[in-house]
Amino acid sequence: MELNRRSFAKSALALLGAIAISGGSMIMVACGSVVNDLVTAFQSILNILISAGIVPGGLATIVVTALNDVIDAVQAYESAPAADKQSLGEKLALIITIAQADLQSWFSGLNLTGTLAAIVESLVAVLLSELAGLLPTLPQPVTIPDVVRIARALPHQITYRPIGAITITKRGMKRASDRFRARFNALLTADGYPEAFHD
């Protein structure tokens, strides 16, 4: 059964605590769109941290909310009439930029070191590159909020290689989803973790 995104975001910390106690894992059903996959991928990162005895912290809920906001904004943009594309595109670009900043801030706040830091950083970099892939076809946001400025000033920024532009259509998002799932799963299995996505 698919989890309701809004209720999931609100109860993320409680669920994380339950996972830490039970040793279980959260499963989200993706819907053939790369933006849905980002939430599932982030959950697999949280599971890695929890299995290492690290509590991901309150910022994890902010990241989940930000990723869910991207999902909602993409759906609104996809279904909007041509007359609304400009304004909704600017809003979507802003929401994506905020999600990237939240991911950067969350990772920085973990203060990880060693092998675990490298593993988590490589996985978060894949999420950041997918989010960046959505931006080239969108208008630039008019304003940059403080959360983005703060994240850009962090001493340790996760560097990532931007992927090609993702066409924000059902077909384009499905193509991006297939590529993202393969890339993310390959990173997980290379480090001895189970795949996050099963076709």
JOURJO-V672201 format. One record per residue. N is the residue number from 1. PSI is psi in radians with two decimals (NA if undefined). OMEGA is omega as a letter, one per 30 degrees, with the letter a starting at -180 (none if undefined). Layout:
N & PSI & OMEGA
N & PSI & OMEGA
//
This chain:
1 & 2.39 & a
2 & 2.35 & l
3 & 2.45 & l
4 & 2.16 & a
5 & -0.76 & a
6 & -0.82 & a
7 & -0.56 & l
8 & -0.79 & a
9 & -0.72 & a
10 & -0.52 & a
11 & 0.27 & a
12 & -0.78 & a
13 & -0.70 & l
14 & -0.73 & l
15 & -0.67 & l
16 & -0.71 & l
17 & -0.70 & l
18 & -0.68 & l
19 & -0.76 & a
20 & -0.64 & a
21 & -0.75 & a
22 & -0.33 & a
23 & 0.21 & a
24 & -2.94 & l
25 & 2.66 & l
26 & 2.46 & l
27 & 2.23 & l
28 & 2.47 & l
29 & 2.08 & l
30 & 2.77 & a
31 & 0.67 & l
32 & 0.41 & l
33 & 2.40 & a
34 & -0.53 & a
35 & -0.60 & l
36 & -0.66 & a
37 & -0.53 & a
38 & -0.66 & l
39 & -0.78 & l
40 & -0.74 & l
41 & -0.74 & l
42 & -0.66 & l
43 & -0.67 & l
44 & -0.57 & l
45 & -0.76 & l
46 & -0.70 & l
47 & -0.65 & l
48 & -0.78 & l
49 & -0.77 & a
50 & -0.72 & l
51 & -0.38 & l
52 & 0.07 & l
53 & 0.32 & a
54 & 2.24 & l
55 & 2.10 & a
56 & -0.31 & l
57 & 2.87 & a
58 & -0.47 & l
59 & -0.35 & l
60 & -0.66 & l
61 & -0.66 & l
62 & -0.71 & l
63 & -0.79 & l
64 & -0.77 & l
65 & -0.75 & l
66 & -0.73 & l
67 & -0.66 & l
68 & -0.60 & l
69 & -0.65 & l
70 & -0.78 & l
71 & -0.86 & a
72 & -0.74 & a
73 & -0.64 & l
74 & -0.77 & l
75 & -0.71 & l
76 & -0.72 & a
77 & -0.76 & a
78 & -0.72 & a
79 & 0.03 & a
80 & 2.57 & l
81 & 2.78 & a
82 & -0.61 & a
83 & -0.41 & a
84 & -0.06 & a
85 & -0.70 & a
86 & -0.92 & a
87 & -0.73 & l
88 & -0.55 & l
89 & -0.73 & l
90 & -0.74 & l
91 & -0.77 & l
92 & -0.77 & l
93 & -0.70 & l
94 & -0.77 & a
95 & -0.70 & l
96 & -0.77 & l
97 & -0.68 & l
98 & -0.74 & l
99 & -0.72 & l
100 & -0.76 & l
101 & -0.72 & l
102 & -0.70 & l
103 & -0.78 & l
104 & -0.80 & a
105 & -0.71 & l
106 & -0.85 & a
107 & -0.76 & a
108 & -0.68 & a
109 & -0.28 & l
110 & -0.48 & a
111 & 0.79 & l
112 & 2.70 & l
113 & 2.89 & l
114 & -2.66 & a
115 & -0.72 & a
116 & -0.71 & l
117 & -0.76 & a
118 & -0.71 & a
119 & -0.89 & a
120 & -0.70 & l
121 & -0.71 & a
122 & -0.63 & l
123 & -0.74 & l
124 & -0.62 & l
125 & -0.61 & l
126 & -0.72 & l
127 & -0.78 & a
128 & -0.68 & a
129 & -0.61 & l
130 & -0.75 & l
131 & -0.72 & l
132 & -0.56 & l
133 & -0.37 & l
134 & -0.33 & a
135 & -0.62 & a
136 & -0.48 & a
137 & 0.01 & a
138 & 2.68 & l
139 & 2.66 & l
140 & 2.46 & l
141 & 2.56 & a
142 & -0.71 & a
143 & 2.68 & l
144 & 2.03 & a
145 & 2.86 & a
146 & -0.63 & a
147 & -0.58 & l
148 & -0.75 & l
149 & -0.72 & l
150 & -0.80 & a
151 & -0.67 & a
152 & -0.32 & l
153 & 0.00 & a
154 & 2.50 & a
155 & -0.54 & a
156 & 1.82 & l
157 & 2.38 & l
158 & 2.16 & l
159 & 2.53 & a
160 & 2.72 & l
161 & 2.04 & l
162 & 2.43 & l
163 & 3.06 & l
164 & 2.83 & a
165 & 2.38 & l
166 & 2.18 & l
167 & 2.16 & a
168 & 1.26 & l
169 & 2.90 & a
170 & -0.74 & l
171 & -0.78 & a
172 & -0.68 & a
173 & -0.60 & l
174 & -0.73 & l
175 & -0.77 & l
176 & -0.64 & l
177 & -0.81 & a
178 & -0.76 & a
179 & -0.78 & a
180 & -0.80 & a
181 & -0.77 & l
182 & -0.75 & a
183 & -0.78 & a
184 & -0.78 & l
185 & -0.70 & a
186 & -0.70 & l
187 & -0.76 & a
188 & -0.90 & a
189 & -0.53 & l
190 & -0.50 & l
191 & 0.19 & l
192 & 0.25 & l
193 & 2.71 & l
194 & 2.72 & l
195 & 2.55 & l
196 & -0.44 & a
197 & 2.35 & l
198 & 2.09 & a
199 & NA & none
//
